[in-house]
Structures are given as structure tokens and as C-alpha cells.
């Protein structure tokens, strides 16, 4: 049996950024590149003025950078002409003109040297003009410093534009999340939603930062260098352009071969990471069942696969740079040879050849950069599409334009009137449900999993909207209240506890702004939180992480109960609020809850039927309908669904023994 079939079930593979991402990492392709890119540009309308300035700065930087090599070529001509002029001054008498020297050289059979002299600006007897040379070099220095400063300003302004754009996008996403219905949140995998909010927006920022400035600069550089090359020598410009398609073909062919290798590399990276995560999170079970050797075997196999695929991917993609370098060097040799021949024939100056060689080097680099941005742009636009999908999602119905204020003080009378609801139109869940919770009553809701107990609470909180009927609070339709006004009247303790990164005191006071330390301690004492908090070295100042890893599950649930105590709402919703506490603590918490529920309307969802014996009314739900209601004793006496649930929990099963 292979190790692949013996391994533990793998977790979802997670992929992350890595080296050579522009050339090899398979970015997710956008579905509508042009449409999404244009929409994103429209979203950046507020940045039009800075963007225009970025283009101006890029033009200024590129123009100065392009002028530099030509001026350096002129400086080379000054040196070359001075050296030739000094040699001519030694060979010919003073006062000889350049034309006379050229004629004399031709008469002496030195035609090549005569062509060089004729094509230069050398004057017999005149050496290097150091004043002109230093003046020209100072101009070049100023030009390059100016190009750097314009480029620096462009980069700084680009960073500002990118961060402001992403900042606004994050704000839009955060505002959108607050307007999304719970239906949407529940229908999306949490990791997928978080990825859109974090990873995709970060990818957009990275793409903008890497492409916005480089793309503008690269395009302008190609145009500017091409103009200068044709100005200096159309023939050499055509020769240099011939190698461009060759570079593109070579880069494309190698990238095409390397992409599958990178895909395999990231696939095995995900499998290896998944295996490591499994072994780390399930370390205790792996050790208990003695599967360490098997885990090590699977790790070694996947690690070797990752090594092989990574080696091939890196090796193949690593050929791109040497291959393009070979083409560039081939272009350099051709330009140098042809340029040297033209200098020898007197049709070009040495400085122009030097400048042209510099331009040919500058010409290939931005083309390579533009080609390498293609995959990055695809990945960035794909992330933009994912963010736009979130921003375009249907929102919850808006609050009424003229909301009805809640009754003050809130009495807490809740009534469901012929309520109907379904998560999916073809699968009805709740149909024609009616119930009344009088002020101060404790309503317990029990039933099998999937009966609609939590759905009932979600409808009351307006996390979901009813399909038919209505829910009233003190006679007011909850849809006539703002959601904030409605939810401010309610406190909720869920089975799934939630703590944020902060102190214990801050977590308890989460639902009560401005709570004093004395009030926090009083709520903690009432819910028996104080007894374990005082055993901690920092007490109420103890910092918990966002997962509450340094407190037990039962302690986390006690903290959420203390949070509801401190909020002191007129309506309480308790969804299996004591499922993670021990029996002794459960009794203490129940006593505290009884005191808390006094004078308040409470909805208690429970699976432990022992915790709801003192409820004023118990609703038994099955398939979205209330099939029984009454007190604990009444329902037991009826011998119906509640009695069967109660018997299943407290009747001991008798198993025959051989």
C-alpha cells in the first residue's frame, strides 16, 4: 500500500507568493480583463490630478535620462577630436586646416584615417578642450540628478496614489460588509471572504505599486530611446530592432515551458504545507496512535517532489535572463562592429556610436519589464474582479427612511404573527409560525438539529428578513425600527464564543461603552468569572489573543455571559450558553441567569433539557414548526415530542452482555 493511500485526510492546500512570481507563478486569470481594468480606472477618478502629475514627472525623468547618453557621446567626441587634433598638430605644420590635413592623408594613402578625420571635428594642433569638456560633464551631472529627482518624486507620488486608492477600497469593502445580509455571509466560506478582504486587496496594492510607475516609465523609455536611436543612425536602429522579436520569442518560449513547472511546484508546496498543518494541529493524535513514522514518510515523499519540481522550475526560468543577455550581447556586437565601420568610413562619430550602444542597452530592458508585467497585471485584475464581486453583492434591505422609535422603556413583549421563512425558495423551513413572549417571560426553544431554533432567533434579530408575516416588539413591527435600535434592546450569548485581542476587562465591557471597573467586576462576580480571573497573574488586565487560546473553552463562555450581564439588555437570547461549562459551574451560572432574567424577556435555545425546567414556556420545534408548547411538567405529562427528547437524554440504555 502506497504512502499516498495511508496518509491522513489532507487539509486544503494553501498557496502563497514566492520567487519568480512575475514569470513563473501561475496567477489567476481575470474573466473580463478589459472591463474590470476600465472599471478600476473609473474608480480612480479622484486621483486624476495626481496621475497627470505622475505622467509629467515620468516624462521629465525619462527625457532627461534619454538626453544623458547623447551628451556623454558629445563629451567622448570632445576627447576624441582633441586627441586626433593633437596627433595632426605633430604631423603637420602650424596653421594647417582640417581639409588640408585630410587631402594630405589621402595623398599619402591613409584613406581610412582621412575618413575618420573628415568625419570628426578635429582641428590640427588643437588638443582637448577641457573647459568645454568639464562644462558638458557638469551639464550631464545636473541632468542625471534632475532625472533622479523627478523619478523619486514620481515614485513617492505613485506610492501616495496607490495607498490612497487601496485605503479607499478597504473602506468601501468594510462599509459593504456592514451592509451585507447574514444570508450572504453564511453562504460564503469564511476563508474565501477573508481572502477577498485581505489577500486580494493586498495583491491589488502590490500590482499597482509595481506596474503603475514602471509601466509608464518603461513605455516612455522605449519611445524616447527609439527616437534617439533613429535620430543618431536609422541603420543601426533597424539592426537593433531586429533583435527585439527574437528576445520576445525566446522569453515567451522559455516562460511557456517554465509555467507548468511552477504550477507543479506550487501544487506540491500546498500539499506539503497541508501535511505539515495536519501533523502540527493533530500532533497529539499522531503520537497517541503511533503514526510518527508514517507522517515522516509522507513528509519525505512530498518534500522530494517539491524539491524536484522547484529545481526544474527555477532552472528553466533561470535560463531567461542569460538567453536575453546573449541576444543583447549579440545586438551589442553587431552595433559595435557596424558602428566601428561607420566611424572608420567617417559617416558616424565615435561619440554617437558610444551613445547608440547605451541606447540599445536601455531599449531592451523596458521591453523585458513590460513583458514580465503581463502575468502580474492579469493576477491584479483578477483580484480586482473578486473585490468587485463582493462590492456588487446584494445588500440587506435599508432601514426605513422614517423609523419608528422603540417604546421607552422597552417592555419586551415579542410576538411572531404567521411568520414564514426559508433559506432556499424550494425548501420551506418555517411556515405560519405564531407565538407570544410576554414581558419577563422565559421562552425555551428545543428540538432536533435543523428544526429552526436558531433561525427563529436570527429572524428576531433581523439577521434574516421574514418571507411572510411579521415580528413585533412592544407592538411595533421590527421592520419599522432601525436595526441598531432593535439590536440595542437585545443581549446575546452564543454557543460559539468569541473574544477579541485585548484584556479580559475590555472583552467583558465590549457591549457596554463607558463601563467602570467596578461594574465590570460586579458582572464578573455575578457570572463566576471573577473566581478564575483573580488566579491569573495580571487579573483583569490579562491579555487574550483573538482566539482566546490562553483561556479554556468554559472560561471563554463565562466571559461572554459576563459580557451580556454587563450590557443589561431588556431582552436576552441564550443559544446553548452553558454548553462548555462543567456541571458545578452550570448550576452557579443558572442561578445567576435566573437573577438576570428576572423582569426581562428571555429566549433560551437549549439541548440540555435540565437547564430549562424553570422556563415559563417551552416550545418544541420540528421541521420549522412549533409542534408542542407548555411548561416542563405539562409537556412531560403529554408524552409527546418533548417527552421523547427528555427520555433520550436521561434514560439509561441497557446493553446485553454476553
NUFIDO-114612 format. One record per residue (C-alpha): x, y, z; residue number from 1. Coordinates in steps of 0.5 Angstrom, whole numbers, padded with zeros to 4 digits. Layout:
BEGIN
PT    xx    yy    zz num
PT     X     Y     Z NUM
...
This chain:
BEGIN
PT    xx    yy    zz num
PT  0000  0000  0000   1
PT  0003  0007 -0002   2
PT  0004  0012  0003   3
PT -0001  0017 -0001   4
PT -0006  0012  0001   5
PT -0004  0011  0008   6
PT -0004  0019  0010   7
PT -0009  0023  0014   8
PT -0014  0027  0010   9
PT -0011  0033  0008  10
PT -0013  0040  0009  11
PT -0014  0045  0004  12
PT -0007  0047  0001  13
PT -0005  0054  0002  14
PT -0001  0058 -0003  15
PT  0003  0064 -0002  16
PT  0007  0068 -0006  17
PT  0014  0066 -0008  18
PT  0020  0068 -0012  19
PT  0020  0069 -0020  20
PT  0013  0071 -0019  21
PT  0012  0075 -0025  22
PT  0015  0070 -0030  23
PT  0013  0063 -0027  24
PT  0008  0064 -0021  25
PT  0001  0062 -0024  26
PT -0003  0068 -0023  27
PT -0011  0067 -0023  28
PT -0013  0070 -0030  29
PT -0019  0075 -0030  30
PT -0025  0074 -0033  31
PT -0026  0080 -0036  32
PT -0019  0084 -0036  33
PT -0021  0090 -0040  34
PT -0028  0091 -0037  35
PT -0025  0090 -0030  36
PT -0019  0095 -0031  37
PT -0023  0100 -0034  38
PT -0028  0100 -0028  39
PT -0022  0100 -0023  40
PT -0019  0106 -0027  41
PT -0026  0110 -0027  42
PT -0026  0108 -0019  43
PT -0019  0112 -0019  44
PT -0022  0119 -0022  45
PT -0021  0122 -0016  46
PT -0014  0121 -0017  47
PT -0014  0124 -0024  48
PT -0010  0130 -0022  49
PT -0004  0126 -0018  50
PT -0004  0121 -0024  51
PT -0003  0127 -0029  52
PT  0003  0130 -0025  53
PT  0006  0123 -0024  54
PT  0006  0122 -0032  55
PT  0009  0129 -0032  56
PT  0014  0127 -0028  57
PT  0016  0121 -0031  58
PT  0016  0125 -0038  59
PT  0021  0130 -0035  60
PT  0025  0124 -0032  61
PT  0025  0120 -0038  62
PT  0027  0126 -0042  63
PT  0033  0128 -0038  64
PT  0035  0120 -0038  65
PT  0035  0120 -0045  66
PT  0039  0126 -0046  67
PT  0044  0124 -0042  68
PT  0048  0119 -0047  69
PT  0048  0124 -0052  70
PT  0051  0129 -0048  71
PT  0056  0124 -0046  72
PT  0057  0122 -0053  73
PT  0059  0129 -0055  74
PT  0064  0129 -0049  75
PT  0067  0123 -0052  76
PT  0067  0127 -0059  77
PT  0071  0133 -0055  78
PT  0076  0128 -0052  79
PT  0077  0124 -0059  80
PT  0077  0130 -0063  81
PT  0083  0133 -0058  82
PT  0087  0127 -0059  83
PT  0086  0127 -0066  84
PT  0088  0134 -0067  85
PT  0094  0134 -0062  86
PT  0097  0128 -0067  87
PT  0095  0132 -0073  88
PT  0099  0138 -0070  89
PT  0105  0134 -0069  90
PT  0105  0131 -0076  91
PT  0103  0138 -0080  92
PT  0106  0145 -0079  93
PT  0102  0150 -0075  94
PT  0096  0153 -0079  95
PT  0094  0147 -0083  96
PT  0087  0147 -0084  97
PT  0083  0140 -0083  98
PT  0081  0140 -0090  99
PT  0089  0141 -0092 100
PT  0090  0135 -0087 101
PT  0085  0130 -0090 102
PT  0088  0132 -0097 103
PT  0095  0130 -0095 104
PT  0093  0124 -0091 105
PT  0089  0122 -0098 106
PT  0095  0123 -0102 107
PT  0100  0119 -0097 108
PT  0095  0113 -0098 109
PT  0092  0114 -0091 110
PT  0085  0114 -0093 111
PT  0082  0111 -0087 112
PT  0085  0115 -0082 113
PT  0083  0121 -0087 114
PT  0076  0119 -0087 115
PT  0076  0119 -0079 116
PT  0079  0126 -0079 117
PT  0074  0128 -0084 118
PT  0068  0125 -0080 119
PT  0071  0128 -0074 120
PT  0071  0135 -0071 121
PT  0079  0135 -0070 122
PT  0083  0141 -0072 123
PT  0090  0140 -0073 124
PT  0094  0143 -0067 125
PT  0088  0144 -0062 126
PT  0088  0139 -0057 127
PT  0083  0137 -0052 128
PT  0078  0143 -0050 129
PT  0078  0141 -0042 130
PT  0074  0148 -0041 131
PT  0068  0145 -0045 132
PT  0069  0138 -0043 133
PT  0068  0140 -0036 134
PT  0062  0144 -0037 135
PT  0059  0139 -0041 136
PT  0060  0134 -0036 137
PT  0057  0138 -0031 138
PT  0051  0139 -0035 139
PT  0051  0132 -0035 140
PT  0051  0131 -0028 141
PT  0046  0136 -0027 142
PT  0041  0132 -0032 143
PT  0042  0126 -0028 144
PT  0041  0129 -0022 145
PT  0035  0132 -0024 146
PT  0032  0125 -0027 147
PT  0033  0122 -0021 148
PT  0030  0128 -0017 149
PT  0024  0127 -0022 150
PT  0024  0120 -0021 151
PT  0024  0120 -0014 152
PT  0018  0125 -0014 153
PT  0014  0120 -0019 154
PT  0016  0114 -0014 155
PT  0013  0118 -0008 156
PT  0007  0121 -0011 157
PT  0006  0114 -0014 158
PT  0006  0111 -0007 159
PT  0001  0116 -0004 160
PT -0004  0115 -0010 161
PT -0003  0107 -0009 162
PT -0004  0107 -0002 163
PT -0010  0112 -0002 164
PT -0013  0108 -0007 165
PT -0013  0102 -0003 166
PT -0014  0106  0003 167
PT -0021  0108  0000 168
PT -0022  0101 -0003 169
PT -0021  0098  0004 170
PT -0026  0103  0007 171
PT -0031  0101  0001 172
PT -0030  0094  0003 173
PT -0031  0095  0010 174
PT -0037  0099  0009 175
PT -0040  0094  0005 176
PT -0039  0088  0010 177
PT -0043  0092  0015 178
PT -0049  0093  0010 179
PT -0049  0085  0007 180
PT -0054  0081  0010 181
PT -0052  0075  0014 182
PT -0055  0070  0008 183
PT -0049  0073  0004 184
PT -0044  0072  0010 185
PT -0047  0065  0011 186
PT -0046  0063  0004 187
PT -0039  0064  0003 188
PT -0033  0060  0006 189
PT -0030  0065  0012 190
PT -0023  0064  0009 191
PT -0026  0066  0002 192
PT -0029  0072  0004 193
PT -0023  0074  0009 194
PT -0018  0073  0003 195
PT -0022  0078 -0002 196
PT -0022  0083  0004 197
PT -0014  0082  0006 198
PT -0010  0078  0000 199
PT -0014  0081 -0006 200
PT -0013  0088 -0004 201
PT -0006  0087 -0002 202
PT -0005  0084 -0009 203
PT -0008  0090 -0012 204
PT -0004  0095 -0008 205
PT  0002  0090 -0010 206
PT  0000  0090 -0017 207
PT -0001  0098 -0017 208
PT  0006  0099 -0014 209
PT  0010  0095 -0019 210
PT  0006  0097 -0025 211
PT  0004  0104 -0025 212
PT  0010  0107 -0024 213
PT  0014  0102 -0028 214
PT  0009  0101 -0034 215
PT  0009  0109 -0035 216
PT  0017  0110 -0035 217
PT  0018  0103 -0039 218
PT  0013  0106 -0045 219
PT  0016  0113 -0045 220
PT  0023  0110 -0044 221
PT  0022  0105 -0050 222
PT  0019  0111 -0054 223
PT  0025  0116 -0052 224
PT  0030  0111 -0054 225
PT  0027  0109 -0060 226
PT  0027  0117 -0062 227
PT  0034  0118 -0060 228
PT  0037  0112 -0064 229
PT  0033  0114 -0071 230
PT  0036  0121 -0070 231
PT  0043  0118 -0069 232
PT  0043  0113 -0074 233
PT  0037  0110 -0078 234
PT  0041  0104 -0080 235
PT  0043  0102 -0073 236
PT  0036  0103 -0070 237
PT  0034  0098 -0075 238
PT  0039  0093 -0074 239
PT  0038  0094 -0066 240
PT  0030  0093 -0067 241
PT  0031  0086 -0071 242
PT  0033  0083 -0064 243
PT  0027  0085 -0061 244
PT  0022  0080 -0064 245
PT  0028  0075 -0062 246
PT  0028  0077 -0055 247
PT  0021  0076 -0054 248
PT  0020  0070 -0058 249
PT  0026  0067 -0053 250
PT  0023  0070 -0047 251
PT  0016  0067 -0049 252
PT  0018  0060 -0050 253
PT  0022  0059 -0044 254
PT  0017  0062 -0040 255
PT  0012  0057 -0043 256
PT  0016  0051 -0041 257
PT  0017  0054 -0034 258
PT  0010  0056 -0032 259
PT  0008  0048 -0032 260
PT  0014  0047 -0027 261
PT  0012  0053 -0023 262
PT  0005  0050 -0023 263
PT  0007  0044 -0020 264
PT  0012  0047 -0015 265
PT  0006  0051 -0012 266
PT  0002  0045 -0012 267
PT  0007  0041 -0008 268
PT  0008  0047 -0004 269
PT  0001  0047 -0002 270
PT  0001  0039 -0001 271
PT  0007  0040  0004 272
PT  0004  0045  0008 273
PT -0003  0042  0009 274
PT  0001  0036  0011 275
PT  0005  0040  0016 276
PT -0001  0043  0018 277
PT -0005  0037  0020 278
PT  0001  0034  0023 279
PT  0002  0040  0028 280
PT -0005  0041  0029 281
PT -0006  0034  0030 282
PT  0000  0032  0034 283
PT -0003  0029  0040 284
PT -0007  0024  0036 285
PT -0001  0022  0031 286
PT  0003  0021  0038 287
PT -0002  0017  0041 288
PT -0003  0013  0035 289
PT  0004  0012  0034 290
PT  0004  0015  0027 291
PT  0010  0019  0027 292
PT  0014  0014  0022 293
PT  0008  0015  0017 294
PT  0008  0022  0018 295
PT  0015  0023  0017 296
PT  0015  0018  0011 297
PT  0009  0022  0007 298
PT  0013  0029  0009 299
PT  0020  0026  0006 300
PT  0016  0024  0000 301
PT  0012  0031 -0001 302
PT  0019  0034  0000 303
PT  0023  0031 -0005 304
PT  0017  0032 -0010 305
PT  0017  0039 -0008 306
PT  0025  0039 -0009 307
PT  0025  0036 -0016 308
PT  0019  0041 -0019 309
PT  0022  0047 -0015 310
PT  0029  0045 -0018 311
PT  0026  0045 -0025 312
PT  0022  0051 -0025 313
PT  0028  0055 -0022 314
PT  0033  0052 -0027 315
PT  0028  0053 -0033 316
PT  0026  0060 -0031 317
PT  0033  0062 -0030 318
PT  0035  0061 -0037 319
PT  0031  0067 -0039 320
PT  0036  0072 -0036 321
PT  0042  0069 -0040 322
PT  0039  0068 -0046 323
PT  0036  0075 -0046 324
PT  0043  0077 -0044 325
PT  0046  0073 -0050 326
PT  0041  0077 -0055 327
PT  0043  0083 -0052 328
PT  0051  0082 -0053 329
PT  0049  0079 -0060 330
PT  0046  0086 -0061 331
PT  0052  0090 -0058 332
PT  0057  0086 -0062 333
PT  0053  0088 -0069 334
PT  0052  0095 -0067 335
PT  0059  0096 -0065 336
PT  0062  0093 -0071 337
PT  0057  0097 -0076 338
PT  0058  0103 -0072 339
PT  0066  0102 -0072 340
PT  0066  0101 -0079 341
PT  0062  0107 -0080 342
PT  0067  0111 -0075 343
PT  0072  0109 -0080 344
PT  0068  0111 -0086 345
PT  0067  0118 -0083 346
PT  0060  0117 -0083 347
PT  0059  0117 -0075 348
PT  0063  0120 -0070 349
PT  0066  0116 -0064 350
PT  0061  0119 -0059 351
PT  0055  0117 -0063 352
PT  0057  0110 -0063 353
PT  0058  0110 -0056 354
PT  0051  0114 -0054 355
PT  0048  0109 -0059 356
PT  0051  0103 -0055 357
PT  0048  0106 -0049 358
PT  0041  0107 -0052 359
PT  0041  0100 -0055 360
PT  0042  0097 -0047 361
PT  0037  0102 -0045 362
PT  0032  0100 -0050 363
PT  0032  0092 -0049 364
PT  0031  0093 -0041 365
PT  0024  0096 -0041 366
PT  0021  0092 -0046 367
PT  0023  0086 -0042 368
PT  0020  0089 -0036 369
PT  0013  0091 -0040 370
PT  0013  0083 -0042 371
PT  0014  0081 -0035 372
PT  0008  0085 -0032 373
PT  0003  0082 -0036 374
PT  0002  0076 -0031 375
PT  0002  0081 -0026 376
PT -0003  0085 -0029 377
PT -0007  0079 -0030 378
PT -0007  0077 -0023 379
PT -0008  0084 -0020 380
PT -0014  0085 -0025 381
PT -0017  0078 -0022 382
PT -0016  0080 -0015 383
PT -0020  0087 -0017 384
PT -0025  0083 -0020 385
PT -0026  0079 -0014 386
PT -0027  0085 -0010 387
PT -0032  0088 -0014 388
PT -0036  0082 -0014 389
PT -0036  0083 -0006 390
PT -0038  0090 -0007 391
PT -0043  0088 -0012 392
PT -0047  0083 -0008 393
PT -0054  0085 -0006 394
PT -0054  0089  0001 395
PT -0059  0088  0006 396
PT -0066  0092  0006 397
PT -0065  0099  0008 398
PT -0067  0102  0015 399
PT -0074  0106  0014 400
PT -0073  0113  0012 401
PT -0077  0115  0018 402
PT -0076  0110  0023 403
PT -0081  0109  0029 404
PT -0077  0110  0036 405
PT -0078  0104  0040 406
PT -0082  0104  0046 407
PT -0079  0107  0052 408
PT -0078  0104  0057 409
PT -0078  0097  0053 410
PT -0083  0093  0056 411
PT -0080  0087  0052 412
PT -0087  0084  0049 413
PT -0085  0080  0043 414
PT -0090  0077  0038 415
PT -0089  0073  0032 416
PT -0095  0073  0027 417
PT -0096  0068  0022 418
PT -0088  0068  0020 419
PT -0086  0064  0014 420
PT -0078  0064  0012 421
PT -0074  0059  0008 422
PT -0066  0060  0007 423
PT -0068  0057  0000 424
PT -0074  0058 -0004 425
PT -0075  0051 -0006 426
PT -0074  0049  0001 427
PT -0079  0052  0006 428
PT -0077  0052  0013 429
PT -0082  0056  0018 430
PT -0089  0056  0016 431
PT -0094  0060  0019 432
PT -0091  0060  0026 433
PT -0094  0065  0031 434
PT -0092  0066  0039 435
PT -0092  0071  0044 436
PT -0087  0072  0049 437
PT -0090  0077  0055 438
PT -0085  0082  0058 439
PT -0081  0078  0064 440
PT -0082  0071  0061 441
PT -0077  0066  0059 442
PT -0078  0062  0053 443
PT -0074  0056  0052 444
PT -0074  0053  0045 445
PT -0072  0046  0044 446
PT -0072  0041  0038 447
PT -0067  0037  0034 448
PT -0062  0040  0030 449
PT -0064  0043  0024 450
PT -0071  0044  0027 451
PT -0070  0052  0026 452
PT -0069  0054  0033 453
PT -0063  0059  0032 454
PT -0067  0061  0025 455
PT -0072  0064  0030 456
PT -0067  0068  0034 457
PT -0064  0070  0027 458
PT -0071  0073  0025 459
PT -0072  0076  0031 460
PT -0065  0080  0031 461
PT -0067  0081  0024 462
PT -0060  0078  0021 463
PT -0065  0075  0016 464
PT -0072  0078  0014 465
PT -0078  0074  0014 466
PT -0081  0072  0008 467
PT -0089  0073  0010 468
PT -0092  0075  0017 469
PT -0089  0080  0022 470
PT -0085  0080  0028 471
PT -0087  0086  0033 472
PT -0083  0089  0039 473
PT -0088  0092  0044 474
PT -0093  0092  0038 475
PT -0088  0095  0033 476
PT -0086  0092  0027 477
PT -0079  0090  0028 478
PT -0078  0093  0020 479
PT -0081  0100  0022 480
PT -0075  0100  0027 481
PT -0067  0101  0025 482
PT -0063  0095  0026 483
PT -0059  0099  0031 484
PT -0065  0101  0035 485
PT -0067  0094  0035 486
PT -0061  0090  0037 487
PT -0059  0095  0042 488
PT -0065  0092  0046 489
PT -0062  0085  0046 490
PT -0056  0082  0049 491
PT -0054  0075  0046 492
PT -0050  0069  0049 493
PT -0048  0064  0043 494
PT -0045  0057  0044 495
PT -0039  0059  0039 496
PT -0036  0064  0044 497
PT -0032  0070  0041 498
PT -0026  0074  0044 499
PT -0022  0079  0041 500
PT -0015  0081  0042 501
PT -0015  0085  0049 502
PT -0015  0085  0056 503
PT -0021  0081  0060 504
PT -0024  0087  0062 505
PT -0024  0090  0055 506
PT -0028  0084  0053 507
PT -0033  0084  0059 508
PT -0034  0091  0057 509
PT -0035  0090  0050 510
PT -0042  0091  0050 511
PT -0043  0097  0055 512
PT -0039  0103  0053 513
PT -0036  0107  0059 514
PT -0037  0101  0064 515
PT -0033  0103  0070 516
PT -0028  0098  0073 517
PT -0033  0097  0079 518
PT -0039  0095  0074 519
PT -0034  0090  0070 520
PT -0032  0087  0077 521
PT -0039  0086  0079 522
PT -0041  0083  0073 523
PT -0036  0078  0073 524
PT -0037  0076  0080 525
PT -0045  0075  0078 526
PT -0043  0070  0073 527
PT -0037  0067  0077 528
PT -0032  0070  0072 529
PT -0028  0073  0078 530
PT -0026  0067  0081 531
PT -0021  0065  0076 532
PT -0019  0072  0073 533
PT -0016  0073  0080 534
PT -0012  0067  0080 535
PT -0009  0070  0074 536
PT -0002  0074  0075 537
PT -0005  0080  0071 538
PT -0012  0079  0073 539
PT -0017  0083  0069 540
PT -0011  0086  0065 541
PT -0009  0079  0063 542
PT -0009  0080  0055 543
PT -0012  0075  0051 544
PT -0011  0074  0044 545
PT -0016  0074  0038 546
PT -0018  0066  0039 547
PT -0017  0066  0047 548
PT -0012  0061  0047 549
PT -0010  0063  0054 550
PT -0017  0061  0057 551
PT -0021  0055  0057 552
PT -0027  0054  0053 553
PT -0031  0054  0059 554
PT -0028  0060  0061 555
PT -0029  0064  0055 556
PT -0036  0062  0055 557
PT -0037  0065  0062 558
PT -0033  0071  0060 559
PT -0039  0072  0054 560
PT -0044  0071  0059 561
PT -0041  0077  0064 562
PT -0041  0081  0057 563
PT -0049  0080  0057 564
PT -0049  0081  0064 565
PT -0046  0088  0064 566
PT -0050  0090  0058 567
PT -0056  0089  0062 568
PT -0061  0089  0056 569
PT -0069  0088  0056 570
PT -0069  0082  0052 571
PT -0064  0076  0053 572
PT -0062  0071  0048 573
PT -0058  0065  0050 574
PT -0056  0060  0045 575
PT -0053  0054  0049 576
PT -0050  0059  0053 577
PT -0047  0054  0058 578
PT -0045  0048  0054 579
PT -0038  0049  0055 580
PT -0038  0049  0063 581
PT -0038  0044  0068 582
PT -0044  0041  0072 583
PT -0042  0045  0078 584
PT -0041  0052  0074 585
PT -0047  0051  0070 586
PT -0051  0051  0077 587
PT -0048  0057  0079 588
PT -0049  0060  0072 589
PT -0056  0058  0072 590
PT -0057  0062  0079 591
PT -0054  0068  0076 592
PT -0058  0067  0070 593
PT -0065  0067  0074 594
PT -0063  0073  0077 595
PT -0061  0076  0071 596
PT -0067  0074  0067 597
PT -0072  0077  0073 598
PT -0076  0082  0069 599
PT -0073  0081  0062 600
PT -0076  0077  0056 601
PT -0071  0071  0055 602
PT -0071  0067  0049 603
PT -0066  0060  0051 604
PT -0064  0055  0046 605
PT -0062  0049  0049 606
PT -0060  0042  0048 607
PT -0059  0040  0056 608
PT -0066  0040  0058 609
PT -0064  0040  0065 610
PT -0063  0048  0064 611
PT -0070  0050  0062 612
PT -0074  0046  0067 613
PT -0076  0053  0070 614
PT -0078  0056  0064 615
PT -0085  0060  0063 616
PT -0086  0056  0057 617
PT -0082  0051  0053 618
PT -0083  0051  0045 619
PT -0082  0044  0042 620
PT -0080  0045  0034 621
PT -0079  0040  0029 622
PT -0078  0042  0021 623
PT -0079  0049  0023 624
PT -0086  0049  0026 625
PT -0088  0049  0034 626
PT -0091  0042  0035 627
PT -0091  0043  0043 628
PT -0091  0048  0048 629
PT -0092  0049  0055 630
PT -0089  0048  0062 631
PT -0084  0043  0063 632
PT -0089  0038  0067 633
PT -0094  0039  0062 634
PT -0090  0037  0057 635
PT -0088  0031  0060 636
PT -0095  0029  0062 637
PT -0097  0030  0055 638
PT -0092  0024  0053 639
PT -0090  0028  0046 640
PT -0084  0030  0043 641
PT -0081  0034  0049 642
PT -0082  0027  0053 643
PT -0078  0023  0048 644
PT -0073  0028  0048 645
PT -0072  0028  0055 646
PT -0072  0021  0056 647
PT -0067  0020  0050 648
PT -0062  0025  0055 649
PT -0064  0022  0062 650
PT -0066  0014  0060 651
PT -0060  0010  0061 652
PT -0059  0005  0055 653
PT -0059 -0002  0057 654
PT -0054 -0006  0053 655
PT -0054 -0014  0054 656
PT -0047 -0017  0056 657
PT -0045 -0024  0053 658
